[in-house]
Amino acid sequence: MPLAPGQPLRWLGGQIDLQVRVATGLDPALSAIWDVALWDVSPWGAEDLAYQDISEWVEEVAYTRGAEAWDTRYTAGTGTVVLDNSNGQFTPVSDAPDPWGVPFRSGRKVQISALPNPDDPDLRVHLFTGRIDERTDQYDDSGFALTTVLNLIDTLGELGQSNPPMLTTPTGVQTTDERIHAVLDIAQIDEDERDIQTGVHTMQASYLAQTALEESQRAADSEGGAFFAAPDGKLTFKRRDWLSTDPRSTEVQGYLGFETLPPEAGPDAPQAFIISGSVVISETLARVRNDIQFSREGGTMQWVFDPVSIGSVGIRSYKRTDYQNNTDAQVLFLAERNLEAQSEARFRVQSVAIQANADPDNEDLNRLFYDTQFGDLVAVEIQTMHGWRIPDRLTHVIGIAAHITVEDWTVVLTLDDSLIGVS
């Protein structure tokens, strides 16, 4: 059953619509798809993008974005849109009437958004932006029902496909944000498609011989920050202290699993709600690092360790020798922070699944489905049916996966509390 445009979806109490749009280009007479190699201000500039609503034919949506842990790289986001293709309009080689200005095939940009306010149809909150990497027509056993499946990759995935020739003259020493801007300039990424914080660390001179994604991630590694694609498609760089200074990372954005708000919650705190989906909790030595050895290329090994942790759980070594920092002092900072964050054997809430049908009138719960961002601080409390609980724990969101149908909207939040209390 398609999700008809303008029809309030019942799994969010009739308040929020899901909208899926595809970029057609400004001029419907043009007969070429958007070409990454031609990104420029003319004739295929970002300002030429125009989107057409295809929500009427959408049957199912899923997407995954994020990282596995706070100190691992954010990976390319992927998405899937299942479309009712009974009339053949999503098959470019068919003889069905074609409502599109350009052929509907791989390479087109797709944007998945939420419309949270029925009184303000222009308010759009993006959930996922990506390019069609593959489209597949699928028939059921009878050969009658036909669906088209769009597999999407986000801007981070696209950046991994960009590998310009190496420079003939090295860049010189740059701050981490300067390095990322230099890489994105070469990759011809528009300024308005970036959200780059000012970095603290500096990087060695480089010929930028790797892919645009690898060079950007090296800068994020050297900063101790993060590099990812935002839901609106912007390439985003966060400096090393983002999880301890950004307001959404220091003020609780949601109370998951609470029957009532804790005493420390202020009068403007979001509502509490019971977790209706699954929860993964664990204590594993695989996350313990009590013997850290970091070095930069051409630098001196920086070695820090925690004798108390080693005496408790044994030695758990972790070594990296590929940092691109310009000074050993910056690498020492990264090693000391990693040790502080991971030397303790900690009981962690790894992920939480929430479902919209569980409490459709809870607006604060609804907001978590369409407005949760990487780095958001959430409080989690586990209530068991056996009468005992795991008291509230603060943690950060580092991954978001969603599955949306006409019947429900499930979101799985990947969580990491390693940097709670660590600057």
Sequence and secondary structure as in RCSB ss.txt:
>XXXX:A:sequence
MPLAPGQPLRWLGGQIDLQVRVATGLDPALSAIWDVALWDVSPWGAEDLAYQDISEWVEEVAYTRGAEAWDTRYT
AGTGTVVLDNSNGQFTPVSDAPDPWGVPFRSGRKVQISALPNPDDPDLRVHLFTGRIDERTDQYDDSGFALTTVL
NLIDTLGELGQSNPPMLTTPTGVQTTDERIHAVLDIAQIDEDERDIQTGVHTMQASYLAQTALEESQRAADSEGG
AFFAAPDGKLTFKRRDWLSTDPRSTEVQGYLGFETLPPEAGPDAPQAFIISGSVVISETLARVRNDIQFSREGGT
MQWVFDPVSIGSVGIRSYKRTDYQNNTDAQVLFLAERNLEAQSEARFRVQSVAIQANADPDNEDLNRLFYDTQFG
DLVAVEIQTMHGWRIPDRLTHVIGIAAHITVEDWTVVLTLDDSLIGVS
>XXXX:A:secstr
    TT   GGGTT  EEEEEEE  S TT  S   GGG SSSSS GGG  EEE GGGEEEEEEEEE SSTTS  E
EEEEEEEEE TTSTT TTS S    SS  STT EEEEEEE  TT TT  EEEEEEEEEEEEEEE TTS  EEEEE
EEE HHHHHTT      SS   SEEHHHHHHHHHHHTT  GGGEEE   S EE      S HHHHHHHHHHHHT 
EEEE TTS EEEE TTHHHHSHHHHSEEEEES SS  TT  TT   EE   S EEEE  GGG   EEEEEETTS 
 EEEE HHHHHHH   EEEEEEE BS HHHHHHHHHHHHHHHSS   EEEEEEEEGGG TT HHHHHHHHH  TT
 EEEEEEE TTS EEEEEEEEEEEEEEEE SS EEEEEEEE TTTT  
